[in-house]
């Protein structure tokens, strides 16, 4: 079983489970937003920079949608607490990765 599969909570109410997957998606969207932000600033081609900028905006919207949905379908305070756990889990995973120049993540 992967670390992610072990981390995702599978028990609890249907709303709790849904909020778990909404937070997972929020995290994916937030990181996609950050990657596109970097690309929108660093790529030499102006058209590509503009394209990546638009993608960054789109991904930011997706992040907001997912995290707001999680707060809406489940207890907002529990979502905030669990969101912090998600971020700590992500940080732990990232700390264990080998930095490679041929990939962004
Ligand atoms: Fe997205």
Boltz pocket constraint, residues with backbone or C-beta under 6 A from the ligand:
constraints:
  - pocket:
      binder: B
      contacts: [[A, 29], [A, 32], [A, 58], [A, 59], [A, 62]]
      max_distance: 6.0
